[in-house]
Amino acid sequence: MTNTSANRWHNYYTPKSVAEAVDTLQRYDGQARVVGGGTDLLVEIRRGLHRPVEALVDVSRIPGLDAIDVDGEHIVIGCGVTHSQIIRDARIIEYGTCLSESCGVIGGPQVRNVGTLAGNVAHALPAGDGTIGLLALGGEIEIAAADGTRWIPMQESFRAPGKSFIDRHREVLTRLRFKPTGPGEGSAHHRVMRPQGLCLPIISMAVRLRLEDDDTISNARISMGPVGPVPFLAEAAMEVLVGNIASSELFDKTAEAALASVTLRSSKYRASREYREQMVRTFLPAILNSAADRARGVRT
Ligand SMILES: Cc1cc2nc3c(=O)[nH]c(=O)nc-3n(C[C@H](O)[C@H](O)[C@H](O)COP(=O)(O)OP(=O)(O)OC[C@H]3O[C@@H](n4cnc5c(N)ncnc54)[C@H](O)[C@@H]3O)c2cc1C
């Protein structure tokens, strides 16, 4: 398809396979850009925030990559899968609850109907909501390039705000996957955002917990953003949890450990540092409680 009106790209491709997508990117030798739902990229291109591209390569309609599948021990999400598909999927609601919750707060229905989880991760913003949800689940991503495909832990793809180690002019994030929560496991997400004005998150957090029969936490993951240049895995706070009995006191201590490992900045567009800290103190224990309840089989 040729774009003559806006003239911000000349050609728009809808490849029917990953090989065709990668070949097209190769042919343009860095002058083409991958696009998913376009809810970030097209807005940015129209606002002049990108150097002009010769071509857009739309990977949201590749057959087979527009679905959610179970493959061995993983739930696998194709790069064409939208946030709306994720929040309607019974397997993700049950076994990847924090991902479902995090995709559910993205934009409004129109944005969720076209925006993809792959685009959220590839955009590499420090607080992409789906990104924060998948990071807590221990998500991995598959990248296809001219020399083959590789799976990597998703946190290895983040370089700086909006900058990914995925070369979005030559490589395609084809699939995302995580191990579903099993018996004794639960997860939860919460985002605090200004109700009006600029849609910027004040803090977005997700957790995954595994509890033994006596309530000892045997595994924990906590993701947070924006608390630095890239989506953050709060390892010091995770260490506070593991080996200890789940309790409100422990969850409060975990929030303090999380705060001690980041520097929250005041921002006139988000909130003061003090307010953001208070939101961590309030909502990190709250989602740890929810995840623990879910791990115990309590419906929340
Ligand atoms: C009104 C509005 C509200 C929004 N609200 C939220 C919100 O609450 N929370 C939130 O997190 N986001 C929000 N967003 C941002 C956006 O909708 C999401 O980040 C969305 O998930 C982006 O996905 P996409 O498929 O549209 O990505 P695109 O815009 O198509 O692409 C985004 C970036 O990723 C690259 N890319 C896309 N797919 C791939 C791929 N498969 N392989 C390699 N690179 C790829 C593109 O080159 C580009 O750099 C909002 C956007 C709008 C317009």
The ligand as a MOL file (V3000), in Angstrom:
LIG
                    3D

  0  0  0     0  0            999 V3000
M  V30 BEGIN CTAB
M  V30 COUNTS 53 58 0 0 0
M  V30 BEGIN ATOM
M  V30 1 C -4.7890 7.2230 23.9150 0
M  V30 2 C -3.6910 6.2630 24.2800 0
M  V30 3 C -3.6570 5.7390 25.5570 0
M  V30 4 C -2.6410 4.8480 25.9130 0
M  V30 5 N -2.6280 4.3720 27.1940 0
M  V30 6 C -1.6350 3.5160 27.5580 0
M  V30 7 C -1.6080 3.0060 28.8980 0
M  V30 8 O -2.4740 3.2860 29.7370 0
M  V30 9 N -0.5880 2.1600 29.2370 0
M  V30 10 C 0.3740 1.7990 28.3320 0
M  V30 11 O 1.2600 1.0200 28.6770 0
M  V30 12 N 0.3670 2.2810 27.0700 0
M  V30 13 C -0.6050 3.1240 26.6600 0
M  V30 14 N -0.6260 3.6180 25.3770 0
M  V30 15 C 0.4620 3.2680 24.4670 0
M  V30 16 C 0.1840 2.0990 23.4980 0
M  V30 17 O -1.1810 1.9470 23.2100 0
M  V30 18 C 0.6960 0.7560 24.0190 0
M  V30 19 O 2.0590 0.8680 24.3770 0
M  V30 20 C 0.5530 -0.3510 22.9900 0
M  V30 21 O 0.7300 -1.6020 23.6330 0
M  V30 22 C 1.5630 -0.2560 21.8570 0
M  V30 23 O 1.3520 -1.3630 20.9930 0
M  V30 24 P 1.2240 -1.1690 19.4150 0
M  V30 25 O 1.0070 -2.5290 18.8420 0
M  V30 26 O 0.2190 -0.1510 19.0760 0
M  V30 27 O 2.6910 -0.6470 19.0910 0
M  V30 28 P 3.1880 0.2530 17.8490 0
M  V30 29 O 2.7340 1.6490 18.0310 0
M  V30 30 O 2.8500 -0.4180 16.5640 0
M  V30 31 O 4.7700 0.1540 18.0710 0
M  V30 32 C 5.3960 0.6370 19.2450 0
M  V30 33 C 6.9120 0.4340 19.1010 0
M  V30 34 O 7.2410 -0.9370 19.0770 0
M  V30 35 C 7.7980 -1.3280 17.8140 0
M  V30 36 N 7.1360 -2.5930 17.5120 0
M  V30 37 C 5.8020 -2.8640 17.5150 0
M  V30 38 N 5.5980 -4.1730 17.3380 0
M  V30 39 C 6.8230 -4.7410 17.1920 0
M  V30 40 C 7.2640 -6.0770 16.9750 0
M  V30 41 N 6.4070 -7.1040 16.9050 0
M  V30 42 N 8.5950 -6.2980 16.8310 0
M  V30 43 C 9.4880 -5.2650 16.9240 0
M  V30 44 N 9.1250 -3.9930 17.1590 0
M  V30 45 C 7.8090 -3.7420 17.2890 0
M  V30 46 C 7.5120 -0.1860 16.8490 0
M  V30 47 O 8.5120 -0.0550 15.8540 0
M  V30 48 C 7.5010 0.9860 17.8060 0
M  V30 49 O 8.8100 1.3800 18.1040 0
M  V30 50 C -1.6370 4.4800 24.9720 0
M  V30 51 C -1.6920 5.0050 23.6620 0
M  V30 52 C -2.7130 5.8660 23.3210 0
M  V30 53 C -2.7520 6.4150 21.9080 0
M  V30 END ATOM
M  V30 BEGIN BOND
M  V30 1 1 1 2
M  V30 2 1 2 3
M  V30 3 2 2 52
M  V30 4 2 3 4
M  V30 5 1 4 5
M  V30 6 1 4 50
M  V30 7 2 5 6
M  V30 8 1 6 7
M  V30 9 1 6 13
M  V30 10 2 7 8
M  V30 11 1 7 9
M  V30 12 1 9 10
M  V30 13 2 10 11
M  V30 14 1 10 12
M  V30 15 2 12 13
M  V30 16 1 13 14
M  V30 17 1 14 15
M  V30 18 1 14 50
M  V30 19 1 15 16
M  V30 20 1 16 17
M  V30 21 1 16 18
M  V30 22 1 18 19
M  V30 23 1 18 20
M  V30 24 1 20 21
M  V30 25 1 20 22
M  V30 26 1 22 23
M  V30 27 1 23 24
M  V30 28 2 24 25
M  V30 29 1 24 26
M  V30 30 1 24 27
M  V30 31 1 27 28
M  V30 32 2 28 29
M  V30 33 1 28 30
M  V30 34 1 28 31
M  V30 35 1 31 32
M  V30 36 1 32 33
M  V30 37 1 33 34
M  V30 38 1 33 48
M  V30 39 1 34 35
M  V30 40 1 35 36
M  V30 41 1 35 46
M  V30 42 1 36 37
M  V30 43 1 36 45
M  V30 44 2 37 38
M  V30 45 1 38 39
M  V30 46 1 39 40
M  V30 47 2 39 45
M  V30 48 1 40 41
M  V30 49 2 40 42
M  V30 50 1 42 43
M  V30 51 2 43 44
M  V30 52 1 44 45
M  V30 53 1 46 47
M  V30 54 1 46 48
M  V30 55 1 48 49
M  V30 56 2 50 51
M  V30 57 1 51 52
M  V30 58 1 52 53
M  V30 END BOND
M  V30 END CTAB
M  END
